[in-house]
Amino acid sequence: MSPIYTEVKEFYAAYDNAIKQLQDARVTPSPDLGSSFWLNTKYREELQTLGNKLMLDNPAFSRMYYSVFANLLKKTDK
């Protein structure tokens, strides 16, 4: 069992939920959380807050967050 399993599982569940909510809202079939659309921004900010909390709880999670998840949350000009 990975020392960051719990954090990855929690973050990915929140990420997956955000994508499903955006799909249900029919923003787009494959939502980009980096978009400036207000609902995308809301979910991106919530996920960034969660990521920060999880990194404070377990600093080992920071490597996974910055190498994988932060790229998914990067703000784009769309």
Buried (B, 14 or more C-beta within 10 A) or exposed (E): EEEBEBBBEBBEEBBEEBBEBBEEEEBEEEBBBBBEBEBBBBBBEBBBEBBEBBBEEBEEBBEBBEEEBBEBBEEEEE
